[in-house]
Amino acid sequence: MKKPRPIAPASGKLAVLLPGLGAVGTTLIAGVEAVRRGLAKPIGSLTQMGTIRLGKRTERRTPLIKELVPLAPLDQICFGGWDVFPDDAYESACHARVLEESLLEKLKEPLSAVKPMTAVFSPDYVKRLDGPNVKRGANKLELGEQLREDIRRFMREHGCERAVMVWCASTEVYLQPQAVHGQLQAFEAAMAANDPAIAPSMIYAWAALKEGIPFANGAPNLTVDIPALQQLAKAQGVPIAGKDFKTGQTLMKTVLAPMLKARMLGLEGWFSTNILGNRDGEVLDDPGSFKTKEVSKLSVLDHILQPELYPDLYGKFDHKVQIHYYRPRGDNKEGWDNIDIKGWLGYPMQIKVNFLCRDSILAAPVALDIALFIDLARRAGMSGIQEWMSFYFKSPMVAEGLYPEHDLFIQLTKLKNTLRHLAGEELITHLGLDYYEP
């Protein structure tokens, strides 16, 4: 046993603040309320159902993760959020049509109590979405100060000791880092000047970090992937994580691509297409927002397969990603993948995947785990980018000069070894030679 890292106890209420009370946000809230009442199991949540091996296999020590490290219990979570529509979480969940009406009726009281605060929003950044529940202010800095006041008021009125913020809102139009993103002083001056390089998601992140609250980015937006906000996170001693919840088609890629590379099977092409009918699908029907998502999805294969190291296998493969808005499908996303591979002596083969998934059903437990783990990181004194949480993201944030690790199983090893490190347990390498050598 090593000395465990000091971790403050998870005492008192934890505010989980969600920019965006749409399908993902309300499915998360409803799911936690259902689990609290014994109406369902938290399937898909590593923090709630996952175990972790400690020590040698012969020791047979496999506690639940939530028994190893002090995570906030579900009955101490208090949800709040912002949205451009004034519907409470019950009304929004009914509109999203992710969950059955019979379940929502049982949860009507707690869901109806979650009413959205007025949002920081501009249709310049999300073209296919607009609503009346929006803040007004002289400039973006003033809007950020309004968000800070929202946070303080929410925590005061609900008696919360701590808070985390998890972005569950829409994908913004594609933005690239600019000069005003380089330093915090320049960033805040750009907020005051209403610079178009400052997107609404950045204003939320700035407000959270200014209040000492961890921020996690569940969309592919640039947001905290800029030096200014990373400097602020470090200066405030606050963890950040992102970006883009890894749920459907990309989750499959981070499983299948490592298999190809592990067996040195070549790749000729990977064609991916999706149909999706929820609000996210409607937003992504705009080319600007789709570009943001496309960049997030396309980066995965290159980082896993490393074509610069294996030019004969992966030097010239085609990778195509499409997302089509198709209203009748609602939240029940369908993804098709056609994978053209080559084996021994270059002989061609194919893999075909048809994943009929439920977008928010996959995303909700991811958002829960992120909220609980980033709160743990804050109490453990960890700040800045939390690469160990890459397991949950399509485009994992990493320090400058590093490439992101996309292999799902390496990501899980990284996550669990971080938890072992925090608990003072030996890290597990899976070498295993000591079982066979005298």
C-alpha positions in Angstrom: 0.0 0.0 0.0 1.1 3.5 -0.9 0.0 6.5 1.0 -3.4 7.6 -0.3 -3.9 11.1 -1.6 -5.8 13.3 0.8 -9.4 13.7 -0.4 -11.9 15.9 1.3 -15.1 14.0 2.2 -18.1 14.2 0.0 -20.1 15.9 2.7 -23.2 18.0 2.0 -25.2 18.5 -1.1 -23.5 18.6 -4.6 -25.1 20.9 -7.1 -24.9 19.4 -10.6 -25.4 22.4 -12.9 -26.4 21.7 -16.5 -26.3 24.2 -19.3 -29.0 22.6 -21.5 -32.1 20.9 -20.1 -32.9 19.0 -23.2 -33.0 15.2 -23.9 -29.6 14.4 -22.3 -30.1 16.7 -19.3 -33.6 15.5 -18.4 -32.8 11.9 -19.0 -29.9 12.2 -16.5 -32.1 13.9 -13.9 -35.0 11.5 -14.4 -32.6 8.5 -14.2 -31.0 9.6 -10.9 -34.5 10.3 -9.5 -35.7 6.8 -10.6 -32.6 5.1 -9.1 -33.1 7.0 -5.9 -36.7 5.6 -5.7 -35.8 2.1 -6.6 -37.6 2.3 -9.9 -34.6 1.3 -12.0 -31.0 0.3 -12.0 -28.1 2.7 -12.9 -27.1 0.6 -15.9 -24.3 2.2 -17.9 -22.8 4.0 -14.9 -19.3 3.0 -13.9 -19.5 5.0 -10.7 -22.6 3.2 -9.6 -22.1 -0.4 -10.9 -18.5 -0.8 -11.7 -15.9 -2.7 -9.6 -12.1 -2.3 -9.5 -9.5 -5.0 -9.0 -7.0 -4.3 -6.2 -3.7 -6.1 -5.7 -3.0 -9.5 -7.2 -5.7 -11.7 -8.9 -5.2 -14.2 -6.1 -6.3 -11.7 -3.5 -9.7 -11.5 -5.0 -10.3 -7.9 -3.9 -12.8 -6.2 -6.2 -14.8 -3.6 -4.4 -17.2 -1.3 -6.1 -15.5 1.9 -7.3 -17.8 3.9 -5.1 -16.6 1.9 -2.1 -12.9 2.6 -3.0 -13.1 6.4 -3.4 -15.5 8.8 -1.7 -17.9 9.7 -4.4 -20.9 11.9 -3.8 -24.0 9.7 -3.1 -27.0 10.1 -5.4 -29.3 11.2 -2.6 -27.0 14.3 -2.1 -27.2 15.5 -5.7 -29.2 18.6 -6.5 -29.9 19.4 -10.1 -30.1 22.9 -11.7 -29.6 24.2 -15.1 -30.2 26.8 -17.9 -32.1 26.5 -21.1 -33.4 28.7 -23.9 -36.9 27.2 -23.4 -38.8 27.9 -20.1 -40.1 24.3 -19.8 -39.3 22.6 -16.5 -37.5 19.3 -16.6 -40.8 17.3 -16.6 -42.2 19.2 -19.5 -38.9 19.0 -21.4 -38.6 15.3 -20.8 -42.1 14.8 -22.1 -41.2 16.8 -25.2 -37.9 14.8 -25.7 -39.8 11.5 -25.7 -36.8 9.5 -24.5 -38.5 7.9 -21.5 -41.9 6.3 -21.2 -44.8 8.4 -20.0 -45.5 5.9 -17.2 -42.0 6.4 -15.7 -42.1 10.2 -16.1 -45.5 10.4 -14.3 -43.9 8.7 -11.3 -41.2 11.3 -11.3 -43.3 14.3 -12.1 -42.9 16.0 -8.7 -39.0 16.1 -8.6 -38.7 16.8 -12.3 -41.2 19.7 -12.2 -39.2 21.3 -9.5 -36.2 21.7 -11.8 -36.9 25.0 -13.6 -34.4 26.4 -16.0 -32.6 29.6 -15.3 -32.4 32.1 -18.3 -29.7 31.0 -20.6 -26.7 32.7 -22.2 -27.4 32.0 -25.9 -27.0 33.5 -29.4 -28.4 32.0 -32.6 -25.1 33.1 -34.2 -23.5 30.0 -32.6 -26.4 27.5 -32.9 -28.3 28.2 -36.1 -31.2 25.8 -35.9 -32.3 26.6 -32.3 -33.9 29.7 -30.7 -36.0 30.3 -27.6 -37.3 33.1 -25.4 -35.7 32.2 -22.0 -32.5 34.1 -22.7 -30.4 36.6 -20.7 -29.9 40.2 -21.8 -26.8 42.2 -21.0 -24.6 45.0 -22.3 -21.8 42.5 -23.2 -20.6 39.0 -22.7 -18.7 39.8 -19.6 -21.9 41.1 -18.0 -23.7 37.9 -19.1 -20.9 35.9 -17.4 -21.4 37.8 -14.2 -25.1 37.1 -14.4 -24.3 33.4 -14.6 -22.0 33.7 -11.6 -24.9 35.2 -9.6 -27.1 32.4 -10.8 -24.6 29.9 -9.4 -24.3 31.6 -6.1 -28.0 32.0 -5.7 -28.7 28.4 -6.6 -26.2 27.0 -4.1 -27.5 29.4 -1.4 -31.2 28.5 -2.0 -30.6 24.8 -2.2 -28.0 24.6 0.6 -25.3 23.1 -1.6 -21.7 22.7 -0.3 -20.1 22.1 -3.7 -21.0 22.2 -7.4 -19.9 20.9 -10.8 -21.0 22.1 -14.2 -21.5 19.7 -17.1 -22.3 21.1 -20.6 -25.3 19.2 -21.9 -26.4 21.8 -24.5 -26.1 21.9 -28.2 -23.1 21.8 -30.5 -22.0 25.3 -31.5 -20.6 26.3 -34.9 -17.0 25.5 -35.6 -14.5 27.8 -34.0 -10.7 27.7 -34.2 -8.4 29.1 -31.5 -7.7 32.8 -31.9 -5.4 35.4 -30.4 -8.0 36.4 -27.8 -8.1 32.8 -26.5 -4.4 32.9 -25.6 -4.3 34.8 -22.2 -7.0 35.3 -19.6 -6.7 39.1 -19.7 -7.2 39.2 -23.4 -10.1 36.7 -23.1 -11.9 38.9 -20.6 -11.3 42.0 -22.6 -12.8 40.2 -25.6 -15.9 39.3 -23.5 -16.3 43.0 -22.6 -16.0 43.9 -26.3 -18.5 41.2 -27.4 -15.9 39.6 -29.6 -17.5 36.9 -31.8 -14.6 34.5 -30.9 -16.2 34.2 -27.4 -19.0 31.5 -27.7 -21.7 31.1 -25.1 -20.2 27.8 -23.9 -17.0 29.7 -23.1 -19.0 32.2 -21.0 -20.5 29.3 -18.9 -17.1 27.8 -18.4 -15.6 31.1 -17.4 -18.4 31.7 -14.9 -17.9 28.2 -13.4 -14.2 28.5 -13.1 -14.4 32.0 -11.6 -16.6 30.5 -8.9 -14.2 27.6 -8.3 -16.5 25.1 -9.9 -15.2 22.2 -12.1 -16.4 22.3 -15.7 -16.8 19.3 -18.1 -17.6 19.8 -21.8 -20.1 17.2 -23.2 -20.1 18.7 -26.7 -17.4 19.1 -29.3 -17.3 22.9 -28.8 -14.0 24.6 -28.4 -15.0 25.9 -24.9 -12.2 25.1 -22.4 -9.8 23.8 -25.1 -8.1 27.2 -25.1 -5.1 28.5 -23.1 -7.0 31.3 -21.3 -9.5 29.1 -19.6 -6.9 26.4 -18.9 -4.8 29.1 -17.2 -7.9 30.1 -15.2 -8.6 26.5 -14.1 -5.0 26.1 -12.9 -5.0 29.4 -11.1 -8.3 28.6 -9.4 -7.2 25.0 -8.6 -10.2 23.7 -10.5 -10.4 20.5 -12.7 -11.7 20.7 -16.3 -12.5 17.8 -18.7 -13.8 17.2 -22.2 -14.8 17.1 -24.8 -17.9 15.6 -26.5 -19.7 12.7 -24.7 -18.6 9.4 -26.3 -21.8 7.4 -26.8 -22.7 5.7 -30.1 -20.8 5.3 -33.3 -17.5 6.8 -31.9 -17.7 4.4 -29.0 -17.8 1.5 -31.4 -14.7 3.0 -33.3 -12.7 3.1 -30.1 -13.4 -0.6 -29.6 -13.0 -1.9 -33.2 -10.0 0.2 -34.4 -7.7 -1.0 -31.5 -8.6 -4.6 -32.6 -7.5 -3.9 -36.1 -4.2 -2.3 -34.9 -3.6 -5.1 -32.3 -3.8 -7.7 -35.0 -2.0 -5.6 -37.7 -5.0 -5.8 -40.0 -5.0 -3.1 -42.7 -7.7 -0.5 -43.2 -8.8 0.7 -46.7 -11.8 2.7 -45.6 -14.3 3.4 -42.9 -17.7 4.8 -43.9 -20.0 6.0 -41.1 -23.5 7.5 -41.4 -26.2 8.3 -38.8 -29.8 9.2 -38.7 -31.1 11.2 -35.7 -34.3 13.0 -35.1 -33.9 14.8 -31.7 -32.9 18.4 -31.1 -29.3 17.5 -31.4 -29.9 16.1 -34.8 -31.8 19.2 -35.9 -28.9 21.4 -34.7 -26.4 19.3 -36.5 -28.3 19.7 -39.7 -26.6 23.1 -39.9 -23.2 22.9 -41.7 -21.5 25.0 -39.1 -22.5 22.9 -36.1 -21.9 19.7 -38.1 -18.3 20.8 -38.9 -17.6 21.0 -35.1 -19.0 17.4 -34.7 -17.2 16.1 -37.8 -13.8 17.3 -36.6 -14.5 15.5 -33.3 -15.4 12.3 -34.9 -12.8 12.2 -37.7 -9.8 12.5 -35.3 -10.4 9.2 -33.6 -9.0 6.8 -36.2 -5.8 8.6 -36.9 -4.8 8.8 -33.3 -5.6 5.1 -32.7 -4.1 3.7 -35.8 -1.0 6.0 -36.0 -0.6 5.9 -39.9 2.8 7.6 -39.6 4.1 4.4 -37.8 2.2 1.9 -40.0 2.0 3.4 -43.5 1.5 0.1 -45.2 -1.6 -0.6 -43.1 -3.1 2.8 -42.4 -1.4 5.3 -44.6 -4.1 5.9 -47.2 -7.5 4.9 -45.7 -10.6 6.8 -46.5 -12.8 8.0 -43.6 -16.2 9.5 -44.2 -18.7 10.6 -41.5 -22.3 11.7 -42.2 -25.2 12.7 -39.8 -28.7 13.1 -41.2 -31.5 14.8 -39.4 -34.6 12.5 -39.7 -37.4 13.7 -37.4 -39.4 10.4 -37.1 -36.5 8.6 -35.5 -36.4 11.0 -32.5 -33.7 10.1 -29.9 -33.4 6.6 -31.3 -30.3 7.1 -33.3 -29.2 4.6 -35.9 -25.6 4.3 -37.0 -24.2 2.3 -39.9 -20.5 1.5 -40.4 -19.0 -0.1 -43.4 -15.3 -1.0 -42.7 -13.1 -2.2 -45.6 -10.1 -4.1 -44.2 -7.3 -6.2 -45.6 -5.6 -9.2 -44.2 -2.8 -11.7 -45.0 -1.2 -10.9 -48.4 -3.6 -8.0 -48.8 -6.8 -10.0 -49.2 -9.9 -7.8 -48.7 -12.5 -8.3 -46.0 -15.4 -6.3 -44.6 -17.0 -5.5 -41.2 -20.5 -4.0 -41.1 -22.0 -2.6 -37.9 -25.6 -1.4 -37.5 -25.9 0.2 -34.1 -29.6 1.0 -33.2 -28.9 3.0 -30.1 -30.6 5.5 -27.9 -28.6 8.7 -27.8 -29.6 10.1 -24.4 -29.9 6.7 -22.7 -26.2 6.2 -23.5 -25.2 9.8 -22.6 -27.0 10.1 -19.3 -24.8 7.7 -17.3 -21.7 9.2 -18.9 -22.8 12.7 -17.7 -23.4 11.3 -14.2 -20.0 9.6 -14.0 -18.3 12.8 -15.2 -20.0 14.9 -12.6 -19.1 12.5 -9.8 -15.5 12.0 -10.9 -14.8 15.6 -11.5 -16.2 16.4 -8.1 -13.8 13.8 -6.7 -10.9 15.4 -8.5 -11.7 18.8 -7.0 -11.8 17.3 -3.5 -8.5 15.5 -4.2 -6.8 18.8 -5.1 -6.5 18.0 -8.8 -6.7 20.9 -11.2 -6.5 21.7 -14.9 -7.0 19.0 -17.6 -8.1 15.6 -16.2 -6.8 13.3 -18.9 -7.7 10.2 -16.8 -11.4 11.0 -17.7 -10.7 10.5 -21.5 -12.8 7.3 -21.3 -15.9 9.4 -21.6 -15.0 11.7 -24.4 -14.8 11.6 -28.2 -12.0 14.3 -28.3 -10.1 13.9 -25.0 -8.3 17.0 -23.8 -4.6 16.6 -23.2 -1.7 18.8 -22.3 0.0 20.7 -25.2 2.4 18.5 -27.1 0.6 15.3 -26.3 -1.6 13.3 -28.6 -4.9 12.0 -27.1 -5.3 8.4 -26.2 -8.5 7.1 -27.9 -8.3 3.3 -27.3 -11.2 2.6 -25.0 -9.4 -0.1 -23.0 -6.2 2.0 -22.5 -8.5 4.8 -21.4 -10.2 2.5 -18.8 -6.9 1.3 -17.5 -5.8 5.0 -17.1 -9.0 5.8 -15.3 -8.8 2.8 -12.9 -5.1 3.3 -12.2 -5.9 6.9 -11.3 -8.5 5.7 -8.8 -6.0 3.2 -7.4 -3.4 6.0 -7.1 -5.8 8.2 -5.2 -6.7 5.4 -2.8 -3.0 4.5 -2.2 -3.3 1.1 -4.0 -0.7 -0.4 -6.2 -1.1 0.3 -9.9 -1.9 -2.7 -12.1 0.2 -3.3 -15.2 -1.2 -6.7 -16.1 2.3 -8.1 -16.5 1.6 -11.3 -14.5 5.0 -12.9 -14.7 5.2 -13.2 -10.9 2.5 -15.9 -11.0 4.8 -18.1 -13.1 8.4 -17.3 -12.2 9.9 -18.8 -9.0 
